[in-house]
Amino acid sequence: MTSQFAVRPVRTGFTLIELLVVIAIISILASILFPTFSKAREKARAISCMSNEKQLGLAFFQYVQDYDESMPNCTDSGPGAGKLGGWNYFASFPANTAPAGQGFDVSLGGIYPYVKNRQVYVCPDDSEGRLSGNSYAANSCMFGPMAGIEPGKSLAAFDNVSSYMMLCEEASYDPGRNGTDDGYMLYPSNVFSQRHTGGENLTFIDGHAKWYRAEVIISNNFQTGGVGGPCP
């Protein structure tokens, strides 16, 4: 006996139109979500960078406690290349453009015994720093007159420590691309980095750290402790 109902064939796949609709939906979602993921990733890198700076700042404080309330020394520019005795060490100048392994050797710096971790010296967003071995610079106003190697000042020399910059992200020339060339921030000879969404992280002598745009750093005179003019 023949059935009065016809048997429909079972579909086992998608039509071309259905596939195109799915692809279009995925493309729309990707265009919405990818910028969000990118911003979240950059935020995570900036937070990691700030954590690095705070750890280095803590190392400075530990050094100060062990050395009669005095900051570590600092080497800078061409005359300071290859000289031991600074908070950081660089073999050649500018250290940020030296061949990999010939820029900074942070293990020879004065605060390294309190850190014991090379990765802390490198910002995740600093491509030059990943090659040179260092992303951070100490405020030139914490040291004596520029002479290749400068003695660290006494902690008592700094009045407004909450407005006195200790460490920053120096850019030797290009604020969006360059890293520090010697670990010594001398404004305006050097410029402040803009690698973190148009700004950078600062660590202050009182230990706190915060993100700022370069123009805010300059207008607030953070390099000189909140006062205008040369180093106090």
C-alpha positions as MATLAB code, in Angstrom:
seq = 'MTSQFAVRPVRTGFTLIELLVVIAIISILASILFPTFSKAREKARAISCMSNEKQLGLAFFQYVQDYDESMPNCTDSGPGAGKLGGWNYFASFPANTAPAGQGFDVSLGGIYPYVKNRQVYVCPDDSEGRLSGNSYAANSCMFGPMAGIEPGKSLAAFDNVSSYMMLCEEASYDPGRNGTDDGYMLYPSNVFSQRHTGGENLTFIDGHAKWYRAEVIISNNFQTGGVGGPCP';
ca = [
       0.000    0.000    0.000;
       1.425    3.369   -1.003;
       1.622    6.100    1.702;
      -0.305    9.287    0.996;
       2.478   11.364    2.585;
       5.621   12.182    0.622;
       8.928   11.767    2.457;
      10.964   14.982    2.480;
      14.719   14.710    2.069;
      16.733   15.555    5.226;
      18.930   18.688    4.938;
      22.498   18.030    6.041;
      24.130   21.450    5.486;
      23.756   25.228    5.214;
      22.764   27.113    2.135;
      25.118   29.693    0.678;
      22.877   32.513    1.861;
      22.882   31.166    5.440;
      26.673   30.945    5.430;
      26.972   34.516    4.165;
      24.619   35.729    6.898;
      26.700   33.962    9.576;
      29.935   35.422    8.190;
      28.398   38.900    8.141;
      27.287   38.577   11.776;
      30.748   37.385   12.838;
      32.357   40.320   10.998;
      30.063   42.809   12.740;
      30.772   41.301   16.166;
      34.508   41.304   15.474;
      34.463   44.994   14.460;
      32.705   45.774   17.755;
      34.757   43.560   20.071;
      38.317   43.844   18.706;
      38.788   47.528   19.687;
      37.515   46.651   23.155;
      39.993   43.781   23.436;
      42.798   46.054   22.199;
      41.986   48.706   24.812;
      41.806   46.078   27.541;
      45.186   44.659   26.505;
      46.787   48.125   26.508;
      45.274   48.846   29.929;
      46.794   45.617   31.250;
      50.213   46.592   29.839;
      50.016   50.047   31.406;
      49.126   48.503   34.779;
      52.044   46.067   34.465;
      54.345   48.993   33.649;
      53.144   50.926   36.700;
      53.785   47.874   38.869;
      57.342   47.730   37.492;
      57.963   51.371   38.385;
      56.585   50.952   41.887;
      58.902   47.985   42.479;
      61.872   50.014   41.268;
      60.783   52.887   43.495;
      60.681   50.519   46.457;
      64.224   49.426   45.581;
      65.307   53.091   45.692;
      63.826   53.401   49.197;
      65.605   50.259   50.372;
      68.860   51.641   48.981;
      68.277   54.946   50.811;
      67.757   53.114   54.086;
      71.048   51.274   53.667;
      73.108   54.286   52.538;
      72.595   57.033   55.118;
      69.381   58.458   53.612;
      71.047   59.218   50.254;
      69.767   58.424   46.779;
      71.890   56.154   44.575;
      74.192   57.813   42.060;
      73.384   58.097   38.368;
      75.351   57.902   35.119;
      74.248   59.765   32.010;
      74.984   60.488   28.347;
      78.263   59.716   26.569;
      80.597   60.414   29.528;
      78.602   58.009   31.682;
      78.649   55.068   29.251;
      80.557   52.096   30.606;
      80.913   53.606   34.098;
      79.884   51.666   37.183;
      78.320   53.278   40.223;
      74.946   54.486   38.934;
      71.461   53.251   39.828;
      71.558   51.596   36.399;
      74.387   50.724   34.029;
      74.625   51.188   30.258;
      77.561   50.086   28.130;
      77.111   52.511   25.219;
      75.233   55.702   24.440;
      72.514   56.008   23.285;
      71.663   52.724   24.967;
      68.203   52.438   23.400;
      69.619   52.114   19.870;
      72.571   49.856   20.708;
      72.561   46.272   19.399;
      70.632   43.827   21.570;
      72.609   42.975   24.692;
      74.891   46.020   24.384;
      72.648   48.676   25.919;
      71.754   48.380   29.594;
      72.982   45.759   32.022;
      70.642   46.341   34.939;
      72.377   43.705   37.053;
      75.340   46.095   37.405;
      73.179   48.931   38.731;
      73.127   50.060   42.338;
      69.515   49.091   43.072;
      69.543   45.667   41.369;
      70.353   43.755   44.599;
      66.970   44.965   45.899;
      65.131   43.955   42.715;
      66.855   40.811   41.385;
      64.559   40.686   38.368;
      65.527   42.019   34.935;
      61.946   41.973   33.654;
      60.892   44.658   36.144;
      63.049   47.159   34.214;
      61.134   46.756   30.941;
      57.725   48.216   30.043;
      55.626   45.743   27.988;
      54.841   48.538   25.498;
      58.466   49.597   24.977;
      59.882   47.817   21.928;
      63.261   49.562   22.246;
      63.396   48.764   25.963;
      62.880   45.069   25.287;
      66.096   45.143   23.230;
      68.107   47.573   25.371;
      67.072   46.047   28.707;
      65.541   49.136   30.357;
      62.529   51.429   29.941;
      62.760   53.742   32.950;
      64.674   56.899   33.795;
      65.427   58.578   37.108;
      64.686   62.267   37.581;
      67.869   64.291   36.981;
      66.881   66.632   39.853;
      67.591   63.826   42.341;
      71.307   64.029   41.575;
      74.192   66.485   41.589;
      75.340   68.540   38.567;
      75.565   66.719   35.248;
      79.075   65.326   34.835;
      78.752   61.795   33.474;
      78.278   60.336   36.936;
      76.321   62.325   39.531;
      76.005   61.712   43.277;
      72.541   61.079   44.659;
      71.114   63.821   46.871;
      70.100   63.320   50.487;
      66.457   62.419   51.019;
      66.190   65.517   53.215;
      66.785   67.694   50.143;
      63.315   66.986   48.810;
      60.514   69.030   50.373;
      57.267   68.141   48.608;
      57.844   64.435   48.051;
      54.268   63.784   46.863;
      54.894   66.129   43.889;
      58.520   65.175   43.295;
      59.016   62.754   40.413;
      61.387   59.852   41.057;
      61.025   57.636   37.973;
      59.406   58.133   34.597;
      59.265   56.744   31.067;
      61.746   58.858   29.168;
      61.721   59.034   25.372;
      65.008   60.197   23.908;
      63.451   61.887   20.855;
      60.116   60.493   19.622;
      57.557   60.383   22.492;
      55.459   57.750   20.767;
      58.263   55.358   19.888;
      61.583   55.952   21.659;
      62.798   54.491   24.926;
      65.285   55.947   27.382;
      68.812   56.448   26.066;
      70.617   56.415   29.453;
      68.118   56.042   32.323;
      68.502   59.756   33.163;
      65.561   62.081   32.547;
      66.743   65.609   31.771;
      63.861   67.721   30.507;
      63.676   69.377   27.961;
      66.738   67.669   26.456;
      64.704   64.470   26.708;
      60.928   64.184   26.339;
      58.228   62.316   28.220;
      56.919   59.143   26.591;
      53.358   58.864   25.286;
      53.295   55.102   24.864;
      50.339   54.525   27.192;
      47.312   56.049   25.448;
      49.060   59.368   24.991;
      50.679   59.458   28.423;
      53.026   57.639   30.785;
      53.455   56.398   34.335;
      55.304   58.339   37.031;
      56.519   57.188   40.440;
      57.022   59.868   43.078;
      59.475   60.102   45.961;
      56.700   59.388   48.472;
      56.134   56.030   46.721;
      52.843   56.579   44.896;
      52.532   56.079   41.136;
      50.064   57.518   38.620;
      49.450   57.938   34.887;
      49.765   61.426   33.402;
      49.855   63.108   30.024;
      53.146   64.839   29.213;
      51.622   68.322   29.231;
      50.270   67.742   32.748;
      53.678   66.558   33.981;
      55.280   69.682   32.574;
      52.619   72.157   33.739;
      52.722   70.737   37.287;
      56.539   70.872   37.394;
      56.752   67.340   38.744;
      60.436   67.113   37.812;
      61.224   69.956   40.237;
      58.840   68.992   43.008;
      55.990   71.267   41.986;
      58.046   74.445   41.693;
      59.125   76.155   38.483;
      62.642   76.779   37.285;
      65.731   74.571   37.641;
      66.189   71.808   40.189;
      65.868   73.104   43.770;
];
